[in-house]
Structures are given as C-alpha cells and as structure tokens.
Amino acid sequence: MGRYSLSVGVGAAADSARLARLAEDAGFDTLWAAEMSHEPFLPLAAAATSTSRIGLGTSIALAFVRSPWVTALSALDMDMLSQGRFVLGLGTGLKRLNERWHGVAYGKPTPHIKECVQVIRLITENAHLGQPMRFSGQYYDLDIQGWQRPYHPQRERIPIFLAGVREGMIRTAAEVADGLLGHAIYSLPWIRQTVLPAVARGLAQAGREREQFHLCLSVCCAIGKDRAAAQRAAAATIAFYATVKTYEPLFASFPGEYRRIQEADLRGDTAAMVDAVSDQMIEAFTVVGAPDEARRKLEAYAELADSICLTPPDQLIDPAETEAYRQALLATFGT
C-alpha cells in the first residue's frame, strides 16, 4: 500500500506547527499546502519549526504568477528551513485566473511549464556558484550575472512535482518532473484510462524508468459519523470543480448533473449546485464513510500510486468543517 500524506490549510503559526507535529507523529509521509485561499509556502515554513522527518510540499504553487527567480529562492529557503525535506509542487493554474487575477501571460501551458522548470532548476542548482546563469526561451529570457547566493544548497537537487489533470500536462510531468500531483477529483476510471497511460508515454518519451518517477494521487475524503453531512461536504467540493471548464472531461459520465451544476452556478445558487451532485458522483470522485469503509475504498487508489494525499472537503463549506474532516483523517490513517 502506498504511503499516506495530508493536505493542510492555513492558521496561526502555532496551530500549523501543532498540526504538523501531530501528522509527523502519526506517521504521515508529507504535508502538502495549496495555493488558492492562501499562499502555500508560509504554512509549510511554520510546519518546519516543529518537525524533523515529515516531508513538506506545495500542492500547488502557481508556476506562472511568480518569476522563476522568486520560486527558486523560495524553494531553496524552504529546503534549508526543513533541512532537506521540501518538495516544490507546481501547477499552471487556469488561464483566466493567471491573466485576470494576476495580470500575467499564460501562453501555451505545456511549453511554458517546461521552460519554468528548466529555469528553476538552473537557479536552484547554480545560485551558490557565482557563475553567470543564462536562459533564452519562448517565455523566459534571463541573464543573471554578478550575483552569488551566499549559502550552499541543502541538496544538489530539490524534487519538482507537477500537477496535471488532462493527458497533455500529465505526460509533460512524466517528461520533465520528478513526480505528478494528481487532482482530488480524479476518478478511478480516469486514473486507469488517462493518468497511467499518459505517465507511461511521458516517461517513454524522456527515456526514463517508472521507478524514477513518483505518482502522488490526491483523494478527497469525508470521514464522519453523520454520513449525510459527510456526503454533503464531499458534494460541495465536487460541485465547485464542476464549474471549471478545464475539468469538464472528468465529468463526461455525468452530463446531466454537470449541466445542472453549471446552470445553478450561473444563477449564483450554491445550494442548488450541491443538490445537483448525485450519489453516483460522490461515489466516483470521493471517499465518504466510516473509518473502516474509507480505508477499504482507498486501497483501490493505493494500488495504483506511490503515495496518496488525503484531502478533506474544502470548497463551498465552512473552514471549521474542513478542519474537522482533516482531524478525522489524522485519526483514521495515523499509524
């Protein structure tokens, strides 16, 4: 069975540190912090202060909204703070959010992310040498001279994972990254029919072996005694992602529900969005139930991956409810 990791949110530094220590003591492999409602590096910096073994990763940091220089320095700092436990998880994000929220060029995401990874690796692996760093590509044209980072890197190479939902980005991750960060709304058929073949094609194109690549699947889990409430929370996260056009192929088996969610979203009716999520969708996209049931359902995912990131429902519900489901994951899957 694959190793379990845990997604974390943001809170007071002492609370983040306490959660990290609990996760480490419970035997979790990695803590992953996302970027949407909060910045992903800072919660991990707090987590580094109270832990010594657990990995710390961004899942994800948006690749295009920061300069590769800033991302590289953040990765080097996090690896130093954690004494070599950091994983830089990157994602392209959505075109609309990049261009309208951040005011940055998006371009074609596959060649863009490839260049971004190249530049970040150039900086993280050479910043301490004091030598010129030059990169000329379609999206980045950098000429770094007269500068030397006055610290040796914690490691020669910081692992870089890429997020991917559709075939092209998944294949790209297998070509140029150290691992893939799966989306929380992957279904098992999507993993088997799209993810695994795309990983195999990307590795073959790069001349790499499967053992050189880490597949981390993310699964949305709602564990609780109140099954109806847990289903409702899981449905809210499904409904949120069903409003994103990029994710439409994942919902191909549920055209009626998908259409009703979209229509309710256009009306601004959040309750109707969640109501439109069927029990079949909850079963396909999430794991809901009592602890023993959740463990059993997750075995099917674990057989396909190197590790599983357990994430509580975290969309369209109160943050306190999300934290309660996170604590249930700690209790259920801790060793």
C-alpha positions in Angstrom: 0.0 0.0 0.0 1.2 3.5 -0.8 2.3 6.0 1.7 -0.2 8.5 3.0 0.3 12.2 3.1 -2.0 15.0 4.2 -3.1 18.4 2.8 -3.1 21.3 5.2 -4.6 24.7 5.3 -3.5 27.9 7.0 -3.9 29.2 10.5 -2.0 30.7 13.4 1.7 29.6 13.2 1.4 27.7 16.5 -1.7 25.8 15.1 0.1 25.0 11.9 3.1 23.8 13.8 1.0 21.7 16.2 -0.9 20.0 13.2 2.4 19.3 11.5 3.8 17.6 14.7 0.6 15.5 15.0 0.9 14.4 11.4 4.5 13.5 11.8 3.9 11.6 15.0 1.0 9.8 13.3 3.4 8.6 10.5 2.2 10.7 7.6 4.8 10.9 4.8 4.3 14.5 3.6 2.3 17.7 4.3 1.0 19.4 1.2 -0.1 23.1 1.2 -2.2 24.5 -1.7 -2.5 27.9 -3.3 -5.9 29.4 -3.6 -7.3 30.9 -0.4 -3.8 31.2 1.0 -0.1 31.3 0.0 1.5 27.8 0.0 5.0 28.3 1.3 4.2 30.1 4.6 2.2 27.3 6.3 5.0 24.9 5.5 7.6 27.2 7.0 5.6 27.1 10.2 5.3 23.3 10.0 9.1 23.1 9.6 9.6 24.6 13.0 8.0 21.6 14.9 9.0 18.7 12.7 12.1 16.8 11.7 11.1 13.9 9.5 7.9 14.6 7.6 8.2 16.0 4.0 6.8 19.4 3.2 5.5 20.2 -0.3 3.5 22.8 -2.2 0.4 21.3 -3.9 0.5 23.5 -5.7 2.3 26.8 -6.1 1.2 28.6 -9.2 4.1 28.5 -11.6 3.5 31.5 -13.8 2.4 34.1 -11.3 5.9 34.3 -9.7 9.1 34.8 -11.5 11.2 31.6 -11.6 13.8 33.5 -9.6 11.4 34.1 -6.7 10.1 30.5 -6.9 13.7 29.1 -6.9 14.7 31.2 -3.9 11.5 30.1 -2.0 12.4 26.5 -2.7 16.0 26.9 -1.6 14.8 28.7 1.6 12.2 26.1 2.3 14.7 23.3 1.8 17.1 25.0 4.2 14.4 25.6 6.8 13.3 22.0 6.6 16.8 20.5 6.4 16.2 18.9 3.0 12.5 17.8 3.3 10.9 20.2 0.7 9.2 19.2 -2.5 8.3 22.0 -5.0 4.9 21.2 -6.4 4.0 23.4 -9.3 0.9 23.9 -11.4 -0.1 26.1 -14.3 -3.4 27.1 -12.8 -6.3 28.3 -15.1 -5.7 30.7 -18.0 -8.5 33.0 -16.7 -7.0 33.3 -13.2 -3.5 33.8 -14.5 -4.5 36.6 -16.8 -7.4 38.3 -14.9 -6.3 37.8 -11.3 -2.6 38.1 -11.6 -2.1 40.0 -14.8 0.5 37.6 -16.2 0.9 36.0 -19.6 -0.3 32.3 -19.8 0.6 31.3 -23.3 0.6 27.6 -24.1 0.8 25.9 -20.7 2.8 22.8 -21.7 5.9 24.6 -23.2 5.5 27.3 -20.6 5.8 25.0 -17.7 8.7 23.1 -19.3 10.7 26.3 -19.5 9.7 27.3 -16.0 11.0 24.0 -14.6 14.2 24.4 -16.6 14.8 27.9 -15.2 14.0 27.0 -11.6 16.4 24.1 -11.8 19.1 26.3 -13.4 18.9 28.7 -10.4 18.4 26.3 -7.6 21.4 24.2 -8.7 23.8 27.0 -9.6 22.9 30.0 -7.4 25.7 29.3 -5.0 28.4 29.0 -7.6 28.7 32.7 -8.5 28.7 31.9 -12.3 26.6 33.6 -14.9 23.2 32.0 -15.5 21.8 32.4 -18.9 18.5 31.2 -20.3 16.8 32.1 -23.6 13.5 30.6 -24.4 10.0 31.4 -25.6 8.7 32.6 -22.2 11.8 33.4 -20.3 14.9 35.4 -21.3 17.2 35.7 -18.3 20.8 36.9 -17.9 21.9 36.6 -14.2 25.4 38.0 -13.6 27.3 39.4 -10.7 25.4 37.6 -8.0 26.1 34.6 -5.8 23.8 33.2 -3.1 26.0 33.0 0.0 24.6 29.6 1.1 25.3 26.2 -0.2 22.0 24.4 -1.1 20.8 21.8 1.3 20.6 19.3 -1.5 22.0 19.2 -5.0 18.5 18.8 -6.5 15.2 19.8 -5.0 12.4 17.5 -6.2 9.9 19.2 -8.5 6.4 17.7 -9.0 3.9 19.0 -11.5 0.1 19.0 -11.2 -1.9 17.7 -14.2 -5.5 16.9 -14.9 -5.6 16.1 -18.7 -3.4 14.0 -20.8 -1.0 16.6 -22.1 0.0 18.0 -18.8 0.3 14.6 -17.2 2.6 13.5 -20.0 4.6 16.6 -19.5 5.0 15.9 -15.8 6.4 12.5 -16.6 8.8 14.0 -19.2 10.4 16.8 -17.1 9.4 16.5 -13.4 10.2 14.2 -10.5 6.6 13.4 -9.8 2.9 14.0 -10.6 0.5 15.6 -8.2 -3.0 14.2 -9.0 -6.1 16.2 -8.7 -8.6 15.5 -5.9 -11.4 14.9 -8.4 -9.7 12.1 -10.3 -12.0 9.1 -10.5 -10.6 5.6 -10.6 -11.5 5.2 -14.3 -9.8 8.5 -15.1 -6.6 7.3 -13.3 -6.6 4.0 -15.2 -7.6 5.2 -18.6 -5.9 8.6 -18.8 -3.4 9.2 -16.0 -1.4 5.9 -16.1 -1.1 5.7 -19.9 -0.1 9.4 -20.1 2.6 8.9 -17.4 3.9 5.9 -19.4 4.0 7.9 -22.6 5.8 10.8 -21.0 8.4 8.5 -19.3 9.0 6.6 -22.6 9.5 9.9 -24.5 12.0 11.0 -21.9 13.8 7.6 -21.8 13.0 7.2 -18.1 12.0 4.3 -16.0 8.9 4.2 -13.9 11.0 3.9 -10.7 12.4 7.3 -11.5 9.0 9.0 -11.1 6.7 9.5 -8.2 2.9 9.3 -8.7 1.0 11.0 -5.9 -2.7 10.7 -6.1 -4.9 13.1 -4.2 -8.2 11.8 -2.8 -11.0 13.9 -1.2 -12.1 12.1 1.9 -15.0 12.9 4.2 -15.0 10.7 7.3 -17.6 11.1 10.0 -20.5 9.6 12.0 -23.0 11.8 10.2 -23.0 10.2 6.7 -25.4 12.7 5.2 -23.3 15.7 6.4 -20.1 14.0 5.0 -21.8 13.4 1.7 -23.0 17.0 1.5 -19.5 18.2 2.2 -18.0 16.0 -0.5 -20.7 17.1 -2.9 -19.8 20.7 -2.3 -16.2 20.1 -3.4 -17.3 18.2 -6.4 -19.8 21.0 -7.4 -17.0 23.6 -7.1 -14.7 21.7 -9.5 -17.5 21.0 -11.9 -17.8 24.8 -12.6 -14.3 24.8 -14.1 -14.3 24.3 -17.8 -10.9 22.7 -17.9 -12.1 19.9 -15.8 -15.1 19.1 -18.0 -13.7 15.8 -19.4 -13.5 14.3 -15.8 -17.3 14.7 -15.6 -18.1 13.1 -19.0 -20.0 10.2 -17.4 -22.4 12.6 -15.6 -23.6 15.0 -18.3 -27.0 15.8 -16.7 -25.5 16.6 -13.3 -22.7 18.6 -14.9 -25.2 20.7 -16.8 -27.4 21.3 -13.7 -24.3 22.4 -11.7 -23.3 24.8 -14.4 -26.8 26.3 -14.7 -27.0 26.7 -10.9 -23.6 28.4 -10.9 -24.7 30.9 -13.5 -27.7 31.7 -11.2 -25.4 32.1 -8.2 -27.3 29.3 -6.4 -24.7 27.4 -4.4 -27.2 25.2 -2.7 -28.6 24.1 -6.0 -25.1 23.4 -7.2 -24.5 21.0 -4.4 -28.0 19.5 -4.7 -27.2 18.6 -8.3 -24.4 16.3 -7.3 -25.7 12.8 -7.4 -24.8 9.9 -5.0 -23.1 8.3 -8.0 -20.8 11.3 -8.4 -19.9 11.2 -4.7 -19.0 7.5 -5.0 -17.0 8.1 -8.2 -15.0 11.2 -7.1 -14.6 11.0 -3.4 -14.3 8.6 -0.4 -17.1 9.0 2.2 -18.0 6.9 5.1 -16.8 5.5 8.4 -13.1 4.9 9.1 -13.1 1.2 8.1 -15.1 1.9 4.9 -12.7 4.7 4.0 -9.7 2.5 4.5 -11.2 -0.1 2.3 -12.1 2.3 -0.5 -8.7 3.9 -0.5 -7.0 0.5 -1.2 -8.0 0.8 -4.9 -6.2 4.1 -5.2 -3.2 3.0 -3.2 -2.6 0.0 -5.6 -2.1 2.5 -8.5 0.2 5.1 -6.8 3.4 5.6 -4.9 1.6 7.8 -2.3 -1.9 9.1 -1.6 -2.5 12.7 -0.4 -5.6 12.7 1.8 -7.5 15.9 1.5 -10.7 16.9 3.4 -13.6 18.6 1.6 -12.5 22.2 1.4 -14.8 24.0 -1.1 -18.1 25.8 -0.6 -18.2 24.8 3.1 -17.2 26.5 6.3 -13.4 26.2 7.1 -14.2 24.8 10.5 -16.0 21.9 8.9 -12.9 21.3 6.7 -10.7 21.2 9.8 -13.0 18.7 11.5 -12.7 16.4 8.5 -8.9 16.9 8.5 -8.7 15.8 12.1 -10.8 12.7 11.2 -8.1 11.9 8.5 -5.4 12.2 11.1 -7.2 9.9 13.5 -8.2 7.3 10.8 -4.9 7.0 8.9 -2.3 7.7 11.5 -0.2 4.7 12.5 
